[in-house]
């Protein structure tokens, strides 16, 4: 019945991972539907209607409770509110907390040498300027990391 409303559009390409995932979800849904059909096969029509009615009433009651609480909630104490996420950048660790391994130190030194060699030519300088303009704060972070090495 629903297939005429939800037809696959021609020309849409899906990756094999997405196709496998969708096939897996469909398989689980089909197995769940078969299991539920075997469980309810022995019930009479009247029993099915009663179970369906109780299911609908239960979820209607639960949704009504949620809506009632949302609409009648007045002043919420600060201890029950969601925490506000700060929009500031995270603080850098103190020098005593920062521990770099030798591999990390060598990688930073190598990066610094590459950046210095890049600034040796006019094309390299333009490329470096473009990179630093698009990645604001990179130079400051690199200087801070170099301070941690020393």
C-alpha positions as CSV (number, residue, x, y, z in Angstrom):
1,X,0.0,0.0,0.0
2,X,2.7,2.5,1.0
3,X,5.0,1.6,-1.9
4,X,3.2,3.9,-4.3
5,X,3.9,6.9,-2.0
6,X,7.5,6.0,-1.3
7,X,9.0,5.0,-4.6
8,X,12.7,5.0,-5.1
9,X,13.9,8.0,-7.0
10,X,15.9,7.2,-10.1
11,X,19.4,8.4,-10.3
12,X,20.1,8.3,-6.5
13,X,23.3,6.5,-5.7
14,X,23.8,4.9,-2.3
15,X,27.0,3.7,-0.9
16,X,27.3,0.0,-0.2
17,X,27.6,0.7,3.5
18,X,24.3,2.6,3.5
19,X,22.7,-0.2,1.5
20,X,24.0,-2.8,3.9
21,X,22.8,-0.8,6.9
22,X,19.3,-0.3,5.4
23,X,19.1,-4.0,4.5
24,X,20.1,-5.0,8.1
25,X,17.4,-2.6,9.6
26,X,14.8,-4.0,7.2
27,X,15.8,-7.6,8.1
28,X,15.5,-6.9,11.9
29,X,12.1,-5.1,11.4
30,X,10.8,-8.1,9.4
31,X,11.9,-10.6,12.0
32,X,10.3,-8.5,14.8
33,X,7.0,-8.3,12.8
34,X,7.0,-12.1,12.2
35,X,7.6,-12.7,15.9
36,X,4.8,-10.4,16.9
37,X,2.5,-12.0,14.4
38,X,3.2,-15.5,15.8
39,X,2.6,-14.2,19.3
40,X,-0.8,-12.6,18.5
41,X,-2.0,-15.3,16.1
42,X,-3.8,-17.2,18.8
43,X,-5.7,-14.1,20.1
44,X,-9.3,-13.5,19.0
45,X,-10.4,-10.4,17.2
46,X,-11.9,-9.0,20.4
47,X,-8.7,-9.6,22.4
48,X,-6.6,-7.9,19.7
49,X,-8.9,-4.9,19.8
50,X,-8.7,-4.7,23.6
51,X,-4.9,-4.9,23.5
52,X,-4.8,-2.3,20.8
53,X,-7.1,0.0,22.7
54,X,-5.1,-0.4,25.9
55,X,-1.8,0.3,24.0
56,X,-3.3,3.5,22.6
57,X,-4.6,4.6,25.9
58,X,-1.4,3.9,27.7
59,X,0.7,6.0,25.2
60,X,-1.9,8.7,25.1
61,X,-1.8,9.0,28.9
62,X,2.0,9.1,28.8
63,X,2.1,11.8,26.2
64,X,-0.6,13.7,28.0
65,X,1.5,13.7,31.2
66,X,4.5,15.0,29.4
67,X,2.6,17.7,27.7
68,X,0.8,18.7,31.0
69,X,4.2,18.9,32.8
70,X,5.7,21.0,30.0
71,X,2.8,23.4,29.9
72,X,2.3,23.9,33.6
73,X,5.9,24.1,34.6
74,X,6.5,27.5,36.2
75,X,9.8,28.3,37.8
76,X,12.5,25.6,37.7
77,X,15.3,25.7,40.3
78,X,18.8,26.0,39.0
79,X,19.7,22.6,40.3
80,X,17.2,21.0,37.9
81,X,18.0,23.0,34.8
82,X,20.3,21.8,32.0
83,X,23.8,23.2,32.3
84,X,24.6,26.0,29.9
85,X,27.4,25.3,27.6
86,X,30.1,27.9,27.5
87,X,30.8,29.4,24.1
88,X,34.4,30.3,25.1
89,X,37.4,28.4,23.9
90,X,38.7,25.8,26.3
91,X,41.5,26.9,28.6
92,X,45.0,25.6,27.8
93,X,46.4,23.3,30.4
94,X,48.9,24.6,32.8
95,X,52.6,24.0,32.1
96,X,52.8,21.6,35.0
97,X,49.9,19.5,33.6
98,X,51.1,19.3,30.0
99,X,53.2,16.3,29.3
100,X,54.5,15.7,25.8
101,X,56.2,12.6,24.7
102,X,59.4,12.7,22.7
103,X,57.5,11.7,19.5
104,X,55.1,14.6,20.0
105,X,58.0,17.0,20.6
106,X,59.8,15.7,17.5
107,X,56.6,16.1,15.4
108,X,56.2,19.8,16.6
109,X,59.9,20.5,15.8
110,X,59.5,18.9,12.3
111,X,56.3,21.0,11.7
112,X,58.1,24.2,12.7
113,X,61.0,23.4,10.3
114,X,58.5,22.8,7.4
115,X,56.8,26.1,8.1
116,X,60.1,27.9,8.2
117,X,61.2,26.3,4.9
118,X,57.8,27.2,3.4
119,X,58.4,30.9,4.2
120,X,61.7,30.8,2.2
121,X,60.0,31.3,-1.2
122,X,57.5,33.9,-2.3
123,X,55.0,31.2,-3.4
124,X,55.5,29.5,0.0
125,X,54.9,32.8,1.9
126,X,51.7,33.4,0.0
127,X,50.5,29.8,0.8
128,X,51.5,30.2,4.4
129,X,49.7,33.5,4.7
130,X,46.6,32.0,3.1
131,X,46.7,29.0,5.6
132,X,47.2,31.3,8.6
133,X,44.3,33.5,7.5
134,X,41.9,30.6,7.2
135,X,43.1,28.9,10.4
136,X,42.9,31.7,12.9
137,X,44.8,30.9,16.1
138,X,47.0,28.3,14.6
139,X,50.2,30.3,15.1
140,X,49.3,31.1,18.7
141,X,48.7,27.4,19.4
142,X,52.0,26.5,17.8
143,X,53.9,29.1,19.9
144,X,52.2,27.8,23.0
145,X,53.2,24.2,22.1
146,X,56.7,25.3,21.5
147,X,56.8,26.9,25.0
148,X,55.8,23.5,26.4
149,X,58.7,21.8,24.7
150,X,61.3,24.1,26.2
